[in-house]
Amino acid sequence: MNPFQFTRVTTPKAAISAITKERGTYFLAGGTNLIDLMKREVIIPERLVDINKLPLATIEKTATGLRIGATAKNSTVADNELVKKHFPLLSQALNAGASAQLRNMATVGGNMMQRTRCPYFYDTSMPCNKRSPVQAGVDKGQANGPSGCGAIGGHNRMHAIFGASGKCIAVHPSDMCIALVALDATVNVSGPKGDRTIPFIDFHRLPGDLPQKDNTLQPGELIMWVDLPTNRFADNSHYLKVRDRASYAFALVSVGVGLDIKRNTIQDVRLAMGGVAHKPWRLTAAEEFLKGKPATEANFKQAAALAMQGAKGYGENDFKLTLAPNTIVNALKTATKTA
Ligand code: SF4
């Protein structure tokens, strides 16, 4: 690991100032992904700014729902009584992620900022457009190496079936973010140009021609908190994660679902999928189809078929074209207690 400077800050203003001042500066929260990236020299920071002392670890009720601070630990959020009661989908998704030890360290903001687990991204001897973008001078602080995409035409069992580009077919690895997209969360960020609110669905981005950019944060911006609006989904929600082993594995496919049901008719529904795209993948066509319909397996199958329109496999991950719709149907059956 290369030497780096270390600074600890106690106010958001100091954090933003520190990261804006010098290139190659990264925020350090739980460090559960960043330190791995540094050890493997995928990222070579000049300076780390420890933000764990910022007053952003609270979980509090607001007039419109719940506010979760960016440095709240994943395990704290998952175990919070308000989260479990009103947003069980979020609690389930968090508990499906990583291991208990990692959840005790990882933060909400860090979870959002974690990088893909594409193996080519972590191997600096392999081509990867995300780690080593072609454009000179972009993303200084990232290791050099050959450019291209090792996964296209290579090992791509874990990779995307939606929204990929000719430059990158990686997937976003978070479970928590699938729940937050399904629950219509918003993200509050603060930066050198002021504060702004980003719909969670717009926080992460598709790879396009800039696969090195995972999200829509501007330089120097700090994630402050996530707001969850009140909903009627608590009684009928479920996070279903399909993975290679029962613990500590990233999703092959996951589905987060929340429904508002009255007399077996779906009044409202939210659906999002993980393990299938460079960002949490919201299933809006399936949602629209299900609204006003009875909660039946036949309707769930039709919704799943709609959700799969435009899906494309890359060889080793072709099995996801079958696994994904089956997972949608099973998640809906469990959430509606029709399984
Ligand atoms: Fe790199 Fe993306 Fe290709 Fe993986 S899929 S090798 S992260 S460019």
Boltz pocket constraint, residues with backbone or C-beta under 6 A from the ligand:
constraints:
  - pocket:
      binder: B
      contacts: [[A, 116], [A, 118], [A, 119], [A, 120], [A, 121], [A, 127], [A, 128], [A, 129], [A, 130], [A, 131], [A, 148], [A, 149], [A, 150], [A, 151], [A, 152], [A, 167], [A, 168], [A, 169], [A, 170], [A, 211]]
      max_distance: 6.0
